Amino acid sequence: MSSVTIQNPGASLEAIQHHYDVSNEFYKLWLDRACTYSSALWEEGDTLDTAQLRKIDFHIENSRAKGVDRVLDIGCGWGSTLDRLVDKYDVRQAIGLSLSETQTQWIRDRKNPQIQVHLESWSEHSPTEPYDAIISIGAFEHFAKLHQTSQQKIAGYREFFQRCHQWLNPGSYLSLQTIAYGNSKPEDFSEFMANEIFPDTDLPRLSEIVEACEHLFEIVTLRNDRACYERTCRAWLANLKQNREAAVRLVGEETVARYEKYLQVSIVGFYSGKLVLLRMALRRLDRPYRPLKRRQG
Ligand SMILES: C[S@@+](CC[C@H](N)C(=O)[O-])C[C@H]1O[C@@H](n2cnc3c(N)ncnc32)[C@H](O)[C@@H]1O
């Protein structure tokens, strides 16, 4: 089941830590109670907490993970999906990958024997047993570097899908959530986001994801929930503003102002459709593709 390590085609460890290792206490001031750092799934009457749980439940159901043995969460953040898998969905073992030191330490400190977390990229992961389901929420955004050509990005994404295919049991599902370029191109985006918020990182286009997973996964469902991300960013920004003084004490005025600007830019991006939020259920194709033989005559 193990795999050969390839060079991570996406954002480096340093780039990821630049963003995610600012301070756990800082993120706790404006994320939901479980520190989920990706778009929630909103319905009428939701709070940020309930909308985040709805999103996690959606992916657990999408990946058919209820009651299974082993689930991999690629880009597990502070572990809210790992917790939910073992606490509410009877999963025996939940394994998370993250490139953030503070996130992995935070999860280890909770000492849940059913949860394992590795400080490694998916490109270094080498499991000894297969998985029954894979979930990846809000990490695919980091799987390509800025200024790569579309063909280079597709090659990196294909490597990711090949790994997932190799690690999954036959008939199993990958549930994927990612931001993607919508009615826009990379050059429309500000240097500010690339240099100061998510260095070394570039977003996918839907067409690149589709090409990269072809003949490895069947796309079973696909939704664009960009309004959900707009609302999530609004909720995060409101929380940050409400806790501004505490945030400035923790990380300083400059960092808080930078995060406020990043959330405002994101709200406009999702509102205008320049950014979209994709949620996909992908079923592993169990038979490798073979061209149909043409009948003679
Ligand atoms: C926006 S956070 C999302 C966290 C979590 N899934 C959630 O929804 O709360 C992105 C996560 O992807 C992880 N990540 C980024 N690049 C990665 C890579 N190459 N391999 C594994 N994890 C990666 C980061 O460390 C971080 O945990």
The ligand as an ORCA input file, in Angstrom:
! r2SCAN-3c Opt
* xyz 0 1
  C      -7.950     25.935      4.932
  S      -7.262     24.661      5.904
  C      -8.650     23.559      5.965
  C      -8.611     22.707      7.192
  C      -9.784     21.756      7.411
  N      -9.975     20.815      6.344
  C     -11.047     22.522      7.714
  O     -11.944     22.525      6.876
  O     -11.109     23.099      8.797
  C      -6.110     23.844      4.779
  C      -5.373     22.664      5.352
  O      -4.651     22.028      4.274
  C      -3.395     21.620      4.757
  N      -2.497     21.402      3.611
  C      -2.061     22.291      2.700
  N      -1.251     21.696      1.787
  C      -1.191     20.379      2.131
  C      -0.522     19.237      1.586
  N       0.259     19.318      0.512
  N      -0.699     18.048      2.205
  C      -1.482     17.939      3.307
  N      -2.142     18.988      3.865
  C      -1.994     20.195      3.293
  C      -3.009     22.720      5.720
  O      -1.973     22.318      6.583
  C      -4.348     22.955      6.417
  O      -4.508     22.022      7.459
*
